[in-house]
Amino acid sequence: MSAVIALLLGVLAAGYAVWPWLKGARGDSLLDEGSKDMNANVENDAAAFRDWSVKAGELS
């Protein structure tokens, strides 16, 4: 039982140490970088769909 409590406290301490870095309080933010990549992917997908729909419209 004490091992489980020690493990949980270790996980909590690790999360407390890493969370500000993930949020960006310590420089580059992993969460922001991921959202920038995701936004770029969405924009690229939207552009590809527009191109495809224009080509499909030309064929019909």
N, C-alpha and C positions, 0 to 999 in steps of 0.2 A: 504494500500500500504506500509506503514511504517512497518507494522507487517511482511509482506513478505520480505522486505529488512532485517529486524532484524533476521528473521529466516535463510535467506541465509547467513548472516554474522556469525551466530552461527554455522551453518553447516561447513562453511569455517574454522572457528577457531577450531572446533573439529577435522576436518580433518588435519589441520596443527599440532595439538597436537599429533595425533595418528600416522601419517604417518612415522615419524622417527622410532617409535617403531616397526611398521610393517616392515620397511626396515631393522631393526636390529641395528640401530645406538645406541639403548639403551639396549643392551644385546641380549637376545634371540629374534629371528625373527620368527614371525608367518608365514611369506611367505616362509622362508627357511624350516621350519618344515613341512609345507604342501607339498613342492616340494619333500622333502626326503620321506615322506609317499607315495606320488604318484609314485616316482621312485621305491620304494620297492614293491608297488602293481603291477607295470608293470613288474618288474622282476619275481615276484611270478606268475603272469599270464602267462608269457612266459615259465617259467619252467613247469607249469601245462600243457600248450599246448604241449610242447615237450614230456612230459610223456604220454599224451593222444595220440599223433601222433605215438609214438613208439608202444604203446599197440594196436592201430588201425592197424598198419603195421603188427604186429604179428598175428592178427586175420585174415587178408586177405591172 
